[in-house]
Amino acid sequence: MQVTSAIREPLVTGGKTMHDITEDICKRVEEKPSMSWLIAFGFSVVLFIIGCLSLASTWWYGIGVWGLNKTVGWAWDITNFVWWVGIGHAGTLISAVLLLFRQKWRTSINRAAEAMTIFAVLCAGSFILMHMGRTWLAHWALPLPNTYGSLWVNFHSPLVWDVFAISTYLTVSTVFWYVGLIPDLATIRDRAKLTLEQNPLLATDTPAERAEKKKKRRPIAAFAYGILAFGWEGGSKVWARYEYVALILAGLSTPLVLSVHTIVSMDFATSVIPGWHTTIFPPYFVAGAIFSGFAMVLTLMLVTRVVYKLEDYITMEHIDLMNKIVMLTGSIVGVAYITEFFIAWYSGVEAESYAFINRAFGPYWWSYWAMMTCNVISPQLFWFKSIRRNLIWSFVLSIVVNVGMWFERFVIIVTSLHRDYIPSSWVYFRPTIYDVGDYVFSFGLFFVCFFLFAKYLPVINMAEVKTVLNSSDEQAKKLAEEKLKH
Amino acid sequence: MATHTSDKKKYLVGIYDHEETVVSAVKKVQNDGVKVDEVYSPHPIHHIDVYIGHPRTKIPIAAFMFGATGTTLAVTMIVFMMRIDWPMIIGGKNAFYPPTMVPVSFEGTVLIAALGMVATFLVSNLMGPGKQEFMFDRRTTDDKYALVVDLDKNTKSIEEIEAILEKHGASEKPRVVER
């Protein structure tokens, strides 16, 4: 018996041509900002300003304004740092890992996911700088000669590994993203320059058409995107090099993305605090990072899809596939939660067992069960195809997952610290308005950056989508089906 | 009377509408004895550089060399700082303790490999911020493919080459462009 696998669903619908792709994506950049964009951007700016005021107070008065104390020395700042770094994992995963696995569906979402990665890592980095208290001394974390002649940084410490990991990740992700942008920036540049130049092929224009074209001249765009496009010409030799660069960057970024959250997890795992001192942390953190990252990509792409009318590029198939990854990584995270609970009991270490009992049934029980509900139970709904392909469900669950992932970090950090070995020093951590304000700052920063990106840069990788058009659009799928019938 | 001769080279540009047409045109045009200089396209076309006869890129070698440099620099830095310049024994671990060198050495490798490779890519293509491009046809970043023939490298006449490009699917009459 011969088994033939079903033809996969098209990745680009609506019978699009290559020119349609250029038009659909570029017109978002070329048009004046829409009212919905202005409102969303304005709201982000307000969040950013409120956050800046809070941040200024934090710097002015010191981190004593936070709810930290001698028992809970790490709380919201590190929770937010790990949360944002986790979110920053999906972009590189989509671009690098899915490229190595030759997953064509990544082409419609990789650009926005990579941008999200960069902005999320910036937000994460801002918490590291805040947490230092004296941010202006941040360079002390770098291996620079200093006045103590020279007392270098401690390379045995995971906190130093973090400095290298996060800065490398931010740099490589930015380079990866920008290299991918160059051909599309050249497309926008050429469209703008065509409004200035009289194309010899269009020499048959009537005077009325020429007058109309004159009105559409875009010299500023031609100049700005001309600089940003780095002189891209798109010859086969350049494309061949470009493809090698993309492939090798993907090969480098794949272990990099795994190393970053592994190292973040080692900030905790190499300590001797019950609840942190666990070898399961690296894989569990990496799975959690991909889980939350994909959830954030879903949140952003579902909104972008509707606002920019990109239904033909971000299809239900894309949403379905992303939801499957959320379900898979959510299940890995769920297994990790249960495993660490089991091992805490099985190890026979009293302090370790207590840390976990305290998580589930202690004063912070509500955060533990919020985490379990959001991260373990809710993604299981994605077993149902009708839910995976429902936009409202996908949107709500993507937010639920990110709420859950924030609680995961809060549970790990605060519940492990608030009851230490001396019961007289046990406390109940409560955030202050500055803890909340500094978190608002990161949202403001993230969304200001994301909305600027969504307006002024192409949100979909046009060159890559054009590459898959011949094999994965509706026409190609119909031809494949017909071939199968014969 | 002094005569001015243009330093610019002349190219014949054939425009194609489809990927398959331009790929087959590159092969057929060369079979007809015309040397193709370059093909410009809105997206990468696999192996077309091989059909044209471009040598294989050495970017992977550059990436490896930069990666090896990154590893060497990182390991040297850690050994110098932790062992030679100011030996530090922390938590009872030897100042030279290889497992703790792995993360920073790895990050150094990736960082230098990525930056070096991208710098090589930009330099080898003469690309950079603000670099002025030369486009044979600006529609090649949208939906057209341009097959470019260097007239100096071909012995056939312009008319003959034009006829060959059109015979193999050029959608517009080929144009002569000076560069």
Interface residues (C-beta under 8 A of the other chain):
Chain A: T17 M18 H19 T22 P143 S150 L151 W152 V153 N154 F155 H156 S157 P158 V160 W161 F164 A165 T168 T171 V172 V175 F176 V179 I182 P183 A186 T187 R189 D190 R191 K193 L194 E197 N199 P200 L201 G226 I227 L228 A229 F230 G231 W232 E233 G234 G235 S236 K237 V238 W239 A240 R241 Y242 E243 Y244 V245 I248 L249 L252 S253 P255 L256 S259 I263 M462 A463 E464 K466 T467 N470
Chain B: E19 E20 E38 V39 Y40 S41 P42 H43 P44 I45 H46 I48 D49 I52 H54 T57 I59 P60 A63 G67 M77 I78 M81 M82 D85 W86 M88 I90 G91 K93 Y97 T100 M101 P103 V104 F106 E107 G108 V110 L111 A113 A114 L115 M117 V118 F121 L122 S124 N125 L126 M127 G128 P129 G130 K131 Q132 E133 F134 M135 D137 R138 R139 T140 T141 D142 D143 E172 R175
